[in-house]
Structure formats: C-alpha cells, structure tokens
C-alpha cells in the first residue's frame, strides 16, 4: 500500500500559501497519480492554565469570515525547521504576556487536514505561569479571555476551532484522571 | 474588533485547491489588509461503532508523505451546498460498506485550520450499523481497521489526524458519561 514521490513542483507561491503538485507512484500496481496540496510551516498551540483558569484569545479570522474566534494561544513556526517548543514560548509571551515554568507536549505533531495540507500541529501544556517580560504585541486585534477550569465542558461546547477542541479535550481528560 | 470584506479574488485555481486573496477593512481603525487563504468545500467524518468496536480506515496520505494514516471514515462535500449529513451517509457506505440507523451531530461545523483555510468539518456519530447495499469502491487503497472501544485510550494516543482525534475524544467523553 506504499507509494513513492516521483516529482514535486510548486504551482503557486503566495505570501502564506504555497501550492505543490506532486506525482506519486504506488508500489502495489505502479499506478502514478498527481496530488495537489498546500505547504505549511507548521503550528503550535498552548493550553496555558494557572490551576484555576485557562487562557484563551479572541481574534478576527478573515479566512473563515468570522469577526471573533475563541482559540488557544497559537502561532506558526517562523521557518520549517524552527523548534516547536521555542515557537510556543515566543507565542505565549506575544499573545497572552506570560511565560511558563513547566512545558509538556500534550499532543503532536498531528496533521491539521491530511487530505490537502502538510500542516503539522504541536499542542503544549504550559503551567507555572508568570508575567513575561515586556514583548512587542504581535497583533493588537487579539483579546485575552480567561475561563475557569470548572467551566471546561461548557467551553468545549462553544469552541469551533480544531486545535482548541483537541487541546481542551485532552486537558479535560488530564484533569479527570487527576480527579 | 469587526471587519468587512472589501474584495475577494481567486489567485490560483487548481483541481482541489483554490487560493483567494481578499481585502478586508477593520471597523475600529479603518485599516485595510490583504488576507490570503485556501477555499475548501468542507468535510464530514463519522464516528461509527457497533457498541463494541469503532470502524476506522487506513490509507496513504500523499500530502503529508505518510504511507498509512489511521482515520475516521470521512469525505469532502461534493459541492459547497451539499447537506453534510447526506455526504456522511454516502461516505460511510463507500468507505466501510455500512449504513447507520442512528445519526447524531457530535460536533460541528468547526474550522480545521482557521488561519489559512475556510474548511469546515462536521463530525457525526453513526450507530445502529448494518451492511450497506453494494456501493462502488471510491478508493481501493483504503483498508478498514476495527478497534475495540475498550482500547479507546491507546487508540487516541496513536492517532495523528485532527478530525479523528476530535471525534474519538468526544466519543470517549460520551462513553464515560454513560459509564
């Protein structure tokens, strides 16, 4: 059931989006096929909580036409080879003004939408939060929202963003296990 | 914090991927910005189980270079306006050869990757499974795998596909509540 990549071409290169068209050959029957997909540098998202509240952000999301989407603090890897944990630390400071003493990979990398993009996502649990030293605001349109951990079930109901669903569901499982 | 879409242009149109470049204007300061993103017709995924086992599929995923990815049965909406439940019923038959008596929207629509694509995903719980009437195989490279519900925790550890993580985590929560 395996395949080999025979060729890979960039068919569109924009500011954020790069579209590739690859030719692959399947091992079993030798069939060749073209596969079009979107290259992405990868993302991180942080489940940051202080034992009582989880820190989220609200921001306009133009691609989906939503005025406000409630999400985990998150960001893209600056370059494909950037260490995801380094990205996570940088983005946590930039988005919610916090640093964290304890970092744990909660899940990842996983694939955001395996049928059409190579985007990988790493989700970190960030605890032992402290105010970060002053960081330039990456985006003034981001608003911080904190939600009590006691309200996690209702929060998950509200969420419409995939990485946020995954991170908060894993947090819920984690907190239940601790009882 | 709102914005309005001023213009929207297709800058690349491929077989699967359409890239848009929109101009938006923010209500608060009148600033205009260009936003590039990928148009997608939307997806469905099905958490199909018979009370003892959940039905998954393994398939090569060329965009991410993986020979096999373990996923919920899933599929794209044929057209943007297709009823997601109709898509789910069709894809369940095509991918695992089953029909379901009971359908419930487990989550959705949510956004797969809100920063760069408008892809929406609907996840359905499909129970009361029966063998479907003969359906043409959509893709002969799909292999069905069933996993006992008792092994759900270990299964979730293995999964690297976002929609599958979300669906199986919600199933776990559901089964615990009934527990």
Interface residues (C-beta under 8 A of the other chain):
Chain A: X1 X2 X3 X5 X11 X12 X14 X15 X16 X17 X19 X21 X22 X24 X26 X33 X34 X35 X36 X37 X38 X40 X43 X58 X59 X60 X61 X62 X63 X64 X65 X66 X67 X68 X69 X71 X76 X107 X109 X110 X111 X112 X113 X114 X115 X116 X117 X118 X119 X120 X121 X141 X143 X159 X160 X161 X162 X163 X165 X166 X169 X170 X172 X173 X176
Chain B: X1 X2 X3 X5 X11 X12 X14 X15 X16 X17 X19 X21 X22 X24 X26 X33 X34 X35 X36 X37 X38 X40 X43 X58 X59 X60 X61 X62 X63 X64 X65 X66 X67 X68 X69 X71 X76 X107 X109 X110 X111 X112 X113 X114 X115 X116 X117 X118 X119 X120 X121 X141 X143 X159 X160 X161 X162 X163 X165 X166 X169 X170 X172 X173 X176
